[in-house]
Amino acid sequence: MRQKVIAGNWKMHKTNPEAIRLVTQLRKYMEKTPPRKTRVIVCPPFTALSVVNEAIKGSKIQLGAQNMFWEEEGAFTGEISPRMIKSTGAKYVIIGHSERRRYFKEDEHTINRKIHLALKNKLKVIHCIGETLEEREQNLTQDIIINQIEWGLKNITPEQMKNIIIAYEPVWAIGTGKTATPEQAQEVHAFVREMLNTIIGQNVGDRVTILYGGSVKPENAAGLLAQPDVDGALVGGACLEARSFFKIIQASEQV
């Protein structure tokens, strides 16, 4: 049985003092009502990784980064390597988020290089895939998903897939207030599983955790998480306040 995962992507929010306050409050909620079947991950900005790691020590909260570079080290001003991420205590890294694709022109080749290097450095990957509104309206959702899996996960083995979480994030539902219906999310998640089985093989798709990301809020979380192929959520805005994020964790527990 696949474990539920609720991951919070803080994006470019929270100074170090704000980050400590947020996770300290989240920790209090989780200690009062401990989640028993949900893995909880927070992904603050690079600048807050170390202080958040200190604040969550001894708790059930796990730490992730939002991005990384595709080389181990070198003259790459402003970039962060997987070794640097690991040194902060983080165990996860988000790769291929739609905002990285949109604003920084990351393509599947770049994403694939990052995934391989992250796995080499023993980081677990949250690999983001998803279509734009224009692509959806042109009925290209499945074509986009196939391309992102084929090339983003090129030369990834079934064994390596044990350390990869897929996050389906319809780009048209990120930060727009729009949300895929539970039925729309389920349809794409089931297709992703089918394609993972076809492209990677060995029934990998049946075992991989697939998260939904796209304006997940306490109000809609239960309906999304109740779908058989939705294993959790990659949460954006709603993770920036401890109570709303914890309500999503509680929704996961009640499914």
JOGIDA-V995958 format. One record per residue. N is the residue number from 1. PSI is psi in whole degrees, -180 to 180 (NA if undefined). Layout:
N:PSI  N:PSI
This chain:
1:134  2:134  3:141  4:143  5:128  6:115  7:137  8:120  9:105  10:-16  11:-143  12:66  13:151  14:117  15:173  16:-48  17:-39  18:-38  19:-43  20:-43  21:-42  22:-50  23:-28  24:-43  25:-43  26:-42  27:-41  28:-45  29:-44  30:-30  31:-31  32:-41  33:83  34:131  35:134  36:-20  37:11  38:128  39:132  40:127  41:135  42:139  43:85  44:175  45:160  46:-41  47:-22  48:0  49:-49  50:-42  51:-35  52:-39  53:-42  54:-40  55:-22  56:2  57:134  58:-1  59:-179  60:8  61:131  62:159  63:137  64:161  65:165  66:-10  67:169  68:167  69:167  70:6  71:156  72:-40  73:173  74:-170  75:73  76:80  77:130  78:-4  79:165  80:132  81:162  82:-34  83:-39  84:-43  85:-47  86:-35  87:-17  88:-11  89:-4  90:145  91:-10  92:159  93:134  94:131  95:134  96:20  97:147  98:-30  99:-31  100:-40  101:-43  102:-52  103:-27  104:9  105:34  106:134  107:-180  108:-33  109:-47  110:-45  111:-42  112:-42  113:-43  114:-43  115:-46  116:-42  117:-38  118:-47  119:-39  120:-34  121:15  122:31  123:142  124:142  125:136  126:102  127:116  128:135  129:163  130:162  131:158  132:170  133:-43  134:-43  135:-38  136:-44  137:-22  138:12  139:38  140:6  141:-50  142:-39  143:-42  144:-45  145:-45  146:-46  147:-43  148:-35  149:-45  150:-46  151:-38  152:-34  153:25  154:133  155:19  156:132  157:161  158:-36  159:-42  160:-28  161:-16  162:-22  163:20  164:130  165:136  166:136  167:113  168:117  169:98  170:118  171:-31  172:-11  173:10  174:115  175:10  176:-13  177:-14  178:147  179:139  180:143  181:158  182:-37  183:-40  184:-44  185:-46  186:-42  187:-46  188:-41  189:-42  190:-38  191:-40  192:-45  193:-45  194:-44  195:-36  196:-41  197:-39  198:-46  199:-44  200:-40  201:180  202:35  203:32  204:-40  205:-29  206:-22  207:-22  208:138  209:127  210:118  211:154  212:134  213:123  214:87  215:44  216:129  217:165  218:-32  219:-29  220:-3  221:-44  222:-44  223:-41  224:-46  225:-15  226:-12  227:141  228:-27  229:8  230:109  231:7  232:-163  233:144  234:107  235:136  236:-104  237:-38  238:-10  239:-3  240:-3  241:126  242:-42  243:-45  244:-38  245:-42  246:-34  247:-35  248:-40  249:-43  250:-38  251:-39  252:-40  253:-29  254:-8  255:NA
